[in-house]
C-alpha cells in the first residue's frame, strides 16, 4: 500500500498545473456558466436546466487513480440526486497532449463503458477549471439554483474504501442546501491528481 501511495504521489506531480496561480471561487461566490462539448457531441451548460435546484460540478478525468476510485460514487450520487433536482456535471480539465489517456475519444469510451447518465464535458482550451479554482481530479463544487457556491472540496473522507467513509462532505452539504440551512463544512481539501497542462 505504501508503494502504491508513493506511485500516486509521483504520478500526480507530472505535467501539473501551478496551483499557486489558481485562485478560483470561495463559498458565496457566483460561479460562471459554461458551454462545453459532452461525450455525446452535444453542447451543455447549466442554463439548459431551468428547473434544477442545484448543480454538482465535478472536475474529474479518465486516468487519475483517485478519480477512478471515486467513479462509482460519482455515478451513484448523480443518479440519486437527479431525482431531487440536483444535476451532476462532470468536466475533464486535463489537456490531452499532456495526458493522452484523457483525450475526448477515450472520454467517450469511458462514459459508454460505465454508462454515465450525466454530461461528461471536455474543458477544451482549459478555460473553465481556472475560473472555478479546481486543482485536482476529482474536485467538487456544489452550486445552488442561482449558481452560488455552497461547497468546494472532496466528495468524502475516504478515497480508498467507500464502505469506510465517515464524513460524506458533499452529501451533507446538499442536505443543508435542501433544508435551507448554512453548510457547516463549506470547504475541504480535494485529494487527487493535479490537473495536467501543456508545457
C-alpha positions in Angstrom: 0.0 0.0 0.0 2.9 2.4 0.8 4.4 1.7 -2.6 1.1 2.3 -4.3 0.6 5.6 -2.5 4.1 6.7 -3.4 3.4 5.9 -7.1 0.2 8.0 -6.8 2.1 11.0 -5.4 4.8 10.8 -8.1 2.2 10.3 -10.8 0.2 13.3 -9.7 3.2 15.8 -10.0 4.0 15.1 -13.6 2.7 17.7 -16.0 0.9 19.5 -13.2 -0.7 22.9 -13.1 0.9 25.5 -10.8 -1.7 25.6 -8.0 -0.3 28.9 -6.7 -1.6 30.6 -9.8 -5.1 29.3 -9.3 -7.4 31.5 -7.2 -11.0 30.5 -8.1 -14.2 30.6 -6.2 -15.0 30.7 -2.5 -18.3 29.8 -0.9 -20.8 32.6 -1.5 -19.3 33.5 -4.9 -21.5 33.2 -8.0 -19.9 30.7 -10.4 -19.7 31.3 -14.1 -21.8 29.2 -16.5 -20.0 27.4 -19.4 -20.9 25.8 -22.7 -18.8 22.7 -23.3 -19.0 19.7 -25.5 -20.0 16.4 -23.9 -19.2 12.8 -24.9 -22.5 12.7 -26.9 -21.1 15.5 -29.1 -23.8 18.0 -27.8 -23.0 21.2 -26.0 -24.1 21.6 -22.4 -24.5 24.5 -20.0 -26.1 24.9 -16.6 -28.6 27.3 -18.2 -30.1 24.2 -20.0 -31.5 23.0 -16.7 -34.1 25.6 -15.9 -35.8 23.6 -13.1 -32.6 22.5 -11.3 -32.4 23.0 -7.6 -28.6 23.0 -7.8 -25.6 21.7 -9.6 -22.8 19.3 -8.6 -19.8 20.2 -10.8 -17.1 17.6 -10.6 -13.8 18.1 -12.3 -12.6 14.6 -13.0 -11.0 12.5 -15.7 -10.3 9.0 -17.0 -6.8 8.3 -16.0 -6.3 9.5 -12.4 -6.3 6.7 -9.9 -8.2 8.9 -7.4 -10.8 9.7 -10.0 -11.2 6.1 -10.8 -11.6 5.2 -7.1 -14.4 7.8 -6.9 -16.1 6.9 -10.2 -18.8 4.6 -8.9 -19.6 7.0 -6.1 -19.9 9.9 -8.6 -22.3 7.7 -10.7 -24.3 6.9 -7.6 -24.6 10.5 -6.5 -25.6 11.6 -9.9 -28.4 9.0 -10.1 -29.7 9.6 -6.6 -29.7 13.4 -6.6 -31.0 13.9 -10.1 -34.4 12.7 -8.7 -34.2 15.5 -6.1 -33.4 18.1 -8.7 -29.6 18.3 -8.5 -27.8 18.0 -11.8 -24.3 16.5 -11.7 -22.0 17.7 -14.5 -18.5 16.1 -14.9 -15.8 18.1 -16.6 -12.4 16.8 -17.7 -9.9 19.6 -17.2 -6.8 17.9 -18.5 -5.0 18.7 -21.7 -4.8 15.5 -23.9 -1.4 16.4 -25.2 -0.1 16.3 -21.6 -2.2 13.2 -20.7 -3.3 11.2 -23.8 -5.5 8.9 -21.6 -7.8 11.9 -21.2 -8.5 12.5 -24.9 -12.1 13.2 -25.9 -12.3 9.9 -27.7 -11.2 8.0 -24.6 -13.7 10.0 -22.6 -16.4 8.8 -24.9 -15.2 5.2 -24.5 -15.2 5.5 -20.7 -18.6 7.1 -20.5 -20.0 4.3 -22.6 -18.2 1.6 -20.6 -19.5 3.0 -17.3 -22.9 4.1 -18.6 -22.7 7.7 -17.5 -26.1 9.2 -17.2 -24.8 12.7 -16.8 -22.9 15.1 -19.1 -19.2 14.4 -19.2 -17.7 17.6 -20.7 -14.3 18.4 -22.1 -12.8 21.7 -21.0 -11.2 22.5 -24.4 -8.5 25.1 -24.1 -8.6 24.7 -20.3 -10.6 27.9 -19.8 -13.1 26.8 -17.1 -11.2 25.0 -14.4 -9.0 28.0 -13.5 -12.1 30.2 -13.1 -13.5 27.7 -10.6 -10.2 27.2 -8.9 -10.1 23.4 -9.5 -6.7 21.9 -8.7 -7.3 18.2 -8.5 -9.2 15.4 -10.1 -11.7 14.9 -8.5 -12.6 18.4 -7.2 -16.2 19.1 -6.4 -18.2 22.4 -6.5 -21.8 22.4 -5.2 -23.9 25.3 -6.5 -27.4 26.3 -5.8 -30.0 27.1 -8.4 -28.6 30.6 -8.9 -25.0 29.2 -9.2 -24.0 30.4 -5.8 -21.1 28.3 -4.5 -22.1 26.4 -1.4 -19.4 23.8 -1.0 -15.9 23.1 -2.5 -13.6 20.2 -2.0 -13.7 16.4 -1.6 -16.6 14.1 -2.1 -16.0 12.3 1.3 -13.2 11.4 3.7 -12.1 8.1 2.4 -10.6 7.7 -1.1 -9.6 4.1 -0.7 -12.8 2.5 0.6 -16.4 3.7 0.1 -17.6 1.4 2.8 -15.4 3.1 5.4 -16.5 6.7 4.8 -17.3 8.5 8.0 -18.0 12.0 6.6 -19.9 12.5 3.3 -18.9 16.1 2.8 -20.8 16.6 -0.5 -24.0 14.8 0.6 -24.0 16.7 3.9 -23.7 20.0 2.0 -26.6 19.0 -0.3 -28.7 18.1 2.8 -28.1 21.5 4.3 -28.9 23.2 1.0 -32.1 21.2 0.8 -33.1 22.2 4.3 -32.3 25.9 3.6 -29.5 25.9 6.2 -25.9 27.1 6.1 -23.4 24.4 5.1 -21.4 23.6 8.2 -18.3 22.4 6.4 -18.2 24.6 3.2 -14.6 23.7 2.2 -12.4 20.6 2.4 -9.1 19.7 0.8 -9.6 17.9 -2.5 -7.5 14.8 -2.7 -6.5 13.7 -6.2 -4.2 14.1 -9.1 -3.1 17.6 -10.2 -4.6 18.9 -13.4 -2.4 18.3 -16.4 -1.4 21.2 -18.7 0.7 21.5 -21.8 4.3 22.6 -21.2 
